[in-house]
Amino acid sequence: MAADHPVIAEGRGASSRSRRAAILHASPAILLILVLLALWEAFARFGGISPRTLPAPSAIASATIENWPELMQASAVTAYEGLVGFLIAVVIGILAGVCMYRWKTLRNSTYPLLAAAQTIPLITIAPLFVIWFGFEPRGKIVITAVFAVFPIAIQTLRGMRSVPRFYADVALTCGATRFWTLWHVTLRVAARQIFTGLRVSAAYVFATAATAEYLGARNGLGIWLQAAFNSFRTPLIFSATLVIVVLTALLLAAISLCERLMIGPGEENE
């Protein structure tokens, strides 16, 4: 059998090394999680704690499997609201950041409003959105977008303002228009910081959607949590929490993948 071409062999070796490095990088976190789960299981079983107060991980897993179809139905609603709200926030946040960078008057008038919007507790405005939009998902989508747009807009603005002036000067000297330079040079150089804003925003979009559901909705993880709390089924509360954590992790992973594909790995990955 013929030997592999040197370039192919080198590529396979690099891929193998990359996988080993990823496994080694993740091993400490995985080991810590397993140890904490084992301690949690032992404490819940032998520590004299009521299952209603702190159920064991095995009980949470059992309740999750038993109620899997209903949990997935509720999760789909929250995932839809959180994801659509996040995508709307991405578009509005980046456009708002670009506009604030381009027009100082707009920045001076808009920035305080964006900052003030983040200080409003969700519990105080969620009832208003129920009145305005009813119990349908669109109200939760709007709430999620409102609370997610600020980090994206601010990081877009900060990223563009941190781009050295000579980048734009070189492009303009070579005949590029200001519009082209803004979108293809300044925004491109600021992309790393924009992705930081996306990650900050993504970290709580599903939790925001679930909280909004808890205060008024027909379905979703918020309603699931409400029903579990009212019936004292503590394992189901942990089940919903786990789903929110998984959804958030998947969204963060997707953002990191997009960042890697669009602008390459970050310094920590090089």
TALINZI-V26312 format. One line per field, one symbol per residue. burial: b if it has 9 or more other C-alpha atoms within 8 Angstrom, else e. A space follows every 10 residues. Layout:
burial = ???
This chain:
burial = eeeeeeeebe eeeeeeeeee eeeeeeeeee eeeeeebeeb bbbbbeeebe bbebbbbebb bebbeeeeee bebbbbbbbe bbbbbbbbbb ebbbbbbbbb beeeebbeeb eeebbebbee eeeebbbebb eebbbbbebb bbbbbbbbbb bbbbbbbbbb eebeeebbee bbeeebeeeb bbbebbbebb bbbbbbbbbb bbbbbbebbb bbbbbbbebb bbbbbbebbe eebbbbbbbb eebbeebbee bbeebeeebb eeeebeeeee
